[in-house]
Amino acid sequence: MDEVTRDIQGDIPWCMLFADDVVLVDESHAGVNRMLELWRQTLESKGFRLSRTKTEYMRCDFGATHEGDVSLEGQVVPKRNTFRYLGSMLQRDGDIDEDISHRIKAGWMKWRQASGVLCDKKVPQKLKGKFYRTAIRPAMLYGAECWPTKRRHVQQLSVAEMRMLRWICGHTRMDRVRNDDIRDRLGIAPIEEKLIQHRLRWFGHVQRRLLEAPVHSGILKHNGNMRRGSGRPKLTWEETIRRDLKDWSIPRDLSLDRSAWKAAIHVPEP
């Protein structure tokens, strides 16, 4: 796919290839239609074909409203308010509510698949905790590096994790066992701290890359002439990073030193 379409590929991340899927990003419906038609002609000239039934589009409400539809050879492409891609849920309003719920469901699915081991009283609790850290928690934190999390998002993840850990230990809330005691038995650090560690680790990777790297071009820039809507502005990833650095008292420039940054953001398991 990369070799066939190399001549028409735009700058990353406005044109992304994942296996047999293509993601096209533009600021207007006309731009998307133009890019889609160019890709269709190029692929069909090489013997490939764009699916008319699986192709979808989503318009993000970040700026001014653009009227019109996206079409493929006169056929209107279905519009979606949410879009699942590579295990993540994208919303037209830029929020992460659907993604958080999806990751929690993915964690519960992994937990149920291994419930025969996690609920077996013959298995040591430390071994159960290691299995949880290896298989279940990564499923819940997939894509968390770019989450601008709010308090309610962190609360949802924390509640889901504690339900899993209490079930593993054979306790309920009626047993009056403290959360810290449950974590100490299994050797599990709080998921909210691991979430911040994931986010700061990715921030360090971005900071150490050259300014010409494609990852820097993917950061959205605010237009000074754009009129801001009413109400509180949406929480951004940059604001979340500033909050994390302030809460953990970590200087921003420390990210340029990889070893020091890794030691500063590490959250040890109890």
C-alpha positions in Angstrom: 0.0 0.0 0.0 2.8 2.4 0.9 4.7 1.8 -2.3 1.6 2.0 -4.5 0.4 5.4 -3.1 3.8 7.0 -2.3 3.3 9.7 -4.9 0.0 11.0 -3.5 0.7 10.7 0.2 0.5 13.9 2.1 2.3 15.0 5.2 1.8 12.9 8.3 -0.6 12.9 10.2 -3.0 14.2 7.4 -2.6 11.0 5.5 -2.1 7.8 7.5 -1.8 4.1 6.5 -2.5 1.2 8.8 -2.4 -2.2 7.1 -5.3 -2.1 4.5 -6.9 1.0 6.0 -6.5 4.6 5.0 -7.2 7.7 7.1 -7.6 11.0 5.3 -7.8 14.3 7.2 -8.7 17.7 5.9 -10.2 21.0 7.1 -13.2 20.9 4.7 -15.6 18.6 3.0 -14.3 19.7 -0.4 -10.8 18.8 0.7 -11.8 15.4 1.9 -13.7 14.7 -1.4 -10.7 15.8 -3.4 -8.3 13.6 -1.5 -10.8 10.6 -1.6 -11.2 10.8 -5.3 -7.4 11.0 -5.8 -6.9 7.9 -3.7 -9.7 6.1 -5.5 -8.3 6.7 -8.9 -4.7 5.8 -7.8 -5.8 2.6 -6.1 -8.1 1.4 -8.8 -5.5 2.0 -11.4 -3.3 -0.5 -9.6 -6.0 -3.1 -9.2 -7.3 -2.1 -5.7 -10.8 -1.0 -4.8 -12.0 1.3 -2.0 -15.0 -0.2 -0.2 -18.2 1.7 -0.7 -19.9 0.0 2.3 -17.1 0.2 4.9 -15.9 3.8 4.2 -17.1 6.3 6.8 -16.3 9.8 7.8 -16.6 11.9 10.9 -16.6 15.7 11.2 -15.0 17.1 14.4 -16.6 20.2 16.0 -13.4 22.0 16.6 -14.0 25.1 14.5 -16.4 26.7 12.1 -19.3 24.6 10.6 -18.7 23.3 7.1 -21.8 22.3 5.1 -21.8 19.4 2.6 -21.4 15.7 2.4 -18.5 13.4 1.6 -19.2 11.2 -1.4 -17.4 8.5 -3.3 -18.3 8.4 -7.1 -21.6 10.1 -6.3 -22.5 7.8 -3.4 -22.8 9.6 -0.1 -20.4 8.2 2.6 -22.1 7.5 5.9 -21.5 10.0 8.7 -20.7 8.9 12.2 -20.6 10.7 15.6 -18.2 8.2 17.0 -15.5 6.3 15.1 -13.6 3.2 16.3 -10.1 2.9 14.9 -7.1 0.8 16.1 -8.8 0.1 19.4 -9.6 3.7 20.2 -13.0 5.5 20.1 -13.0 9.0 18.6 -15.8 11.4 19.1 -16.8 14.4 17.0 -16.8 16.7 20.0 -13.2 15.7 20.8 -14.1 14.2 24.2 -12.9 10.8 25.5 -16.0 9.5 27.3 -16.6 6.8 24.8 -12.9 5.8 24.7 -12.8 5.5 28.5 -15.9 3.3 28.6 -14.6 1.2 25.8 -11.2 0.6 27.6 -13.0 -0.4 30.8 -15.1 -2.9 28.9 -11.9 -4.2 27.3 -10.4 -4.6 30.7 -13.4 -6.5 32.0 -13.3 -8.8 29.0 -9.7 -9.7 29.7 -10.6 -10.2 33.4 -13.4 -12.6 32.5 -11.2 -14.6 30.2 -8.8 -15.2 33.1 -11.3 -15.4 35.9 -10.6 -19.1 36.3 -7.1 -18.2 37.5 -7.8 -14.9 39.2 -10.6 -16.4 41.4 -8.8 -19.6 42.2 -7.9 -19.6 45.9 -5.0 -22.0 45.3 -3.2 -19.4 43.2 -1.0 -17.0 45.3 -2.2 -13.4 45.4 1.1 -12.0 44.3 0.9 -14.1 41.2 -2.6 -12.9 40.5 -1.4 -9.3 40.9 1.4 -9.9 38.4 -1.1 -11.3 35.9 -3.3 -8.3 36.4 -0.4 -5.9 35.8 0.7 -7.8 32.7 -2.6 -8.6 30.9 -5.5 -6.6 32.3 -4.2 -3.1 33.2 -2.5 -2.6 29.9 -5.8 -3.3 28.2 -7.5 -0.6 30.3 -4.7 2.0 29.6 -4.3 1.4 25.9 -4.1 4.8 24.3 -4.0 6.6 27.6 -0.9 8.6 26.7 -3.0 11.1 24.8 -6.0 11.2 27.2 -6.9 14.7 28.6 -8.5 13.1 31.6 -11.0 14.8 33.9 -11.8 13.8 37.5 -14.8 11.7 36.4 -12.7 9.7 34.0 -10.1 8.9 36.6 -12.9 7.9 39.0 -14.4 5.5 36.5 -11.1 3.8 35.9 -10.3 3.6 39.7 -13.8 2.2 40.5 -13.5 -0.5 37.8 -10.0 -1.5 39.0 -11.0 -1.8 42.6 -13.9 -4.0 41.7 -11.6 -6.3 39.9 -9.0 -6.4 42.7 -11.6 -7.0 45.4 -13.1 -9.8 43.4 -9.6 -11.3 43.0 -9.1 -11.2 46.8 -12.6 -12.6 47.5 -13.8 -9.4 49.3 -16.7 -7.1 48.8 -17.2 -3.6 50.1 -19.2 -5.0 53.0 -16.1 -6.6 54.3 -14.7 -3.1 55.2 -11.2 -3.9 53.8 -9.3 -0.7 52.8 -8.3 -0.2 49.2 -4.6 0.2 50.2 -4.7 -3.2 51.9 -6.1 -4.8 48.8 -3.4 -3.2 46.7 -0.6 -4.2 49.1 -1.7 -7.8 49.0 -1.6 -8.0 45.2 1.3 -5.5 44.6 -0.8 -3.1 42.5 -0.1 0.6 42.2 -3.2 2.9 41.8 -4.3 3.1 38.2 -4.6 6.9 38.4 -0.8 7.1 39.1 0.0 4.7 36.3 -2.2 6.8 34.0 -0.1 9.9 34.7 3.1 7.8 34.2 1.9 6.7 30.8 1.1 10.3 29.8 4.3 11.8 31.0 6.4 9.0 29.4 4.8 9.8 26.0 5.4 13.5 26.7 9.1 12.8 27.2 9.3 11.0 23.9 7.7 14.0 22.1 10.0 16.5 23.8 13.1 14.6 22.9 12.2 14.4 19.2 13.5 17.0 16.7 11.2 19.9 15.9 11.0 18.6 12.3 9.6 15.2 13.4 6.1 14.4 12.2 4.9 14.0 15.8 5.2 17.8 16.4 3.1 18.5 13.3 0.2 16.5 14.8 -0.3 19.0 17.7 -3.3 21.2 16.9 -2.6 24.9 16.8 -5.2 27.5 17.9 -6.1 30.2 15.4 -6.1 33.6 17.0 -8.9 34.9 14.8 -11.2 32.0 15.7 -14.2 32.9 17.8 -14.4 30.9 21.0 -17.7 29.3 21.9 -19.6 30.0 25.0 -18.9 28.0 28.2 -15.7 26.6 29.6 -13.2 25.6 26.9 -12.4 21.9 26.5 -9.5 20.4 28.4 -6.5 19.8 26.2 -3.6 17.4 26.4 -1.1 20.2 26.9 -3.1 21.5 29.9 -3.3 18.0 31.4 0.5 17.7 31.1 1.0 21.0 32.8 -1.3 19.8 35.6 0.6 16.5 36.0 4.0 18.3 36.1 2.7 20.7 38.8 1.2 17.9 40.9 4.3 15.8 40.8 6.7 18.8 41.1 8.7 17.7 38.0 10.4 20.4 35.9 9.6 20.4 32.2 13.2 20.6 31.0 14.0 17.3 32.8 12.3 15.5 30.0 15.4 16.1 27.8 17.4 13.7 30.0 15.9 10.3 29.3 17.3 8.4 32.3 16.5 11.2 34.8 13.0 11.6 33.3 12.3 7.9 33.5 13.4 7.8 37.2 11.2 10.9 38.0 8.0 9.5 36.5 8.4 5.9 37.6 5.6 4.6 39.9 6.8 1.5 41.8 4.4 -1.3 42.6 3.9 -1.8 46.3 
